[in-house]
Amino acid sequence: MVLQRVWTSPVMWLFYSLISGFLTDGVFVLPAPQNFSVQSTNMKHLLMWSPVSQPGETVFYSVEYQGEYESLYMSHIWIPSSQCSPTKGLECDVTDDVTATVPYNFRVRAMLASQTSAWSTLEHPFNRNSTVLTPPRMEVTEHGLHLVIELEDLGPQFEFLVAYWRSEPGATEHVKVVRSGDIPVYLETMEPGAMYCVKAQALVKAIGRRSAFSKTECVEMQGGPLPLALALFAFVGFMLILMVVLLSIWKMGQLLRYSCCPTVYLPSAVKITSPSQKLISCRKEEVDTCAVTVLSSEHLLGVWISQT
């Protein structure tokens, strides 16, 4: 009986030693992060938690999630977040992890060297259709006779409904759908001197929701018709330019014509209107003078032969 007591005591001591070591060096040495929550605005999803304090040490955190498929059919699988596993911060942007409008479970734990804490999980699964949509920031200016609208860039999932109307009783409200890539927006030509008002709201088709309308902004169109004197001056200038162009074209045609096919005119002094005129009245000693001053070289030979 004594021998049995001696044999069992070391076994129990070894067992308790292993349990004690496991509890000391095991998973749940650090306290779990507290106040774990999610904030979602305009389809940007951010997990936040309180710090785990360890004086003189840098504590890291690991974030994991389960989508609807993993939660229902593969509940033992948790996927590390693509942005913060691990991270030293106290928040994690999980926008890229939430890709569908289904419930998502999230959990976070603290890590220090080989020590880790228990997981903290969200009280309720998160669905992105609960995101808060705010009215888009908007700036309206006039350019010529157009309204130009600059809208806040909220991401590729957003579209905007832009409503505009002339500021007068009973005016018709016009609506234009604008995608994020179509900013800035140039609206149709407006009437000069009139006041126009604009408002906009954000729309996310993926979750079937839209924000409230932004604050209405009104702009007066400054453009107007050209004064009569300025219009007349512009017309006269246009006509002068047209005349110069036409005259230049005509002159260029003349130059090309005479350069390529020139016309040769004989001087009137060497023209003979009657073949026998002036030849009979010339004396023999004046033949050379008459021939030089009146006749061409072809007729000179004929005159010389007839005189001799």
WODA-V65394 format. One record per helix or strand of 3 or more residues. SS is the DSSP state (H for helix, E for strand). FROM is the first residue (numbers start at 1). LEN is the number of residues. If there is no record, write none. Layout:
# WODA-V65394
<<SS/FROM/LEN> <SS/FROM/LEN>>
This chain:
# WODA-V65394
<<H/2/24> <E/37/5> <E/44/5> <E/60/7> <H/68/6> <E/79/9> <E/91/3> <E/104/9> <E/115/3> <H/128/3> <E/138/6> <E/146/6> <E/158/9> <E/174/6> <H/180/3> <E/185/5> <E/195/10> <E/217/4> <H/228/33> <H/268/3> <H/284/10> <H/297/11>>
